[in-house]
Amino acid sequence: MNEDRQELTLQEQKHTVAVDSMDEVIRLFGVFDENLRVIEEETGTRIVADAGGVRIEGEPDAAKLTASVVEKMLDMQRRGERINRGRLRYAIDLAKEGNVDLIEQIMGDVIAITSRGRQVKCKTLGQKRYVQALKQNELVFGIGPAGTGKTYLAVAMAVLAFKNKEVDRIILTRPAVEAGEKLGFLPGDLQSKVDPYLRPLYDALQEFLGLETYRQLTERGAIEVAPLAYMRGRTLNSAYIILDEAQNCSVEQMKMFLTRFGEGSRVVVTGDITQIDLPHERKSGLIHALDVLSDVEGVSIVRLTHKDVVRHELVQRIIRAYEAYEKERR
């Protein structure tokens, strides 16, 4: 009988997390306990809460891990952070990897503020590494699927550098494969064709600067959003330059672009090497550049994955499904 009790004790443990009130428990667990279900499903534990605290039952390691995550989430919530299912799942993943202490560090640091006062923070470890690379290097490649914040965070850092007078202007560009971009096109013809493809860049800038400030800076030439063809023959000094959708650059275009920036400039190249729209016979300049520049000093390559997707949870599952499908075909 004693052996049975000892075995039960070894198999399961209880942890209690102190709470200030039932109200904060209700907010943490979410509408109809949707957050509570996420925690239990992801950790295999059982959770009960009352005025005495949040009681967690399960296998020793799982119960301990869950308690640490709940404590971190409660601390963040007390500081005004909103806890949703995506954040919870990512926090649990971090804890499983032994990085529970990074949860607050990643999700708590404010890197920028939008024109409407919204705080912009890193939401994943990959995003944290990406932002650190942007701060420390003159040339950064941000590689990863859609929804990982590659372009958005780069624009945030560009605006921050401009406001801090680290650069004199911001230049955002992207190749316009869909518009049939050719370097010999006349500016007016090309601009009218590529404007729809530059819209995400306009939107990101306007979110951080506000529409009126954006217009004023554009008129002054302090901000330029243009197709990649406009970069040819220029030397770009004291500028923060972002090349978006770089997977659709040819090798020649990429080399042309990377040799444009001059003194006091910083360059960010973003792209998704699984979404190449070039003709099959043409090699992506982004893939080529990653091979050529992987060991060059001053160049940082940050690879984001489905874990860093901050859009709807379904987007993560879709990306994983496509990755698995492509892996099977190789």
Buried (B, 14 or more C-beta within 10 A) or exposed (E): EEEEEEEEEEEBBEBEBEBEEEEBBEBBBBEEBEBBBBBBEBBEBBBEBEEEBBBBBBBEEBBBBBBBBBBBBBEBBEEEBEBEBBBBBBBBBBBBEEBBEBBBEBBBEEBBBBBEEEEBBBBBBBBBBBBBBBEEBBBBBBBBBBBBBBBBBBBBBBBBBBEEEEBBBBBBBBBBBEBEBEBEBEEEEBBEBBBEBBEBBBEBBBBBBBEEBBEEBBEEEBBBBBBBBBBEEEEBEBBBBBBBBBBBBBBEBBBBBBEBBEEBBBBBBBBBBBEBEBEEEBEBBBBBBBEBBEEEEEBBBBBBBBBBBBBEEEBBEBBBEEBEEEEEEE
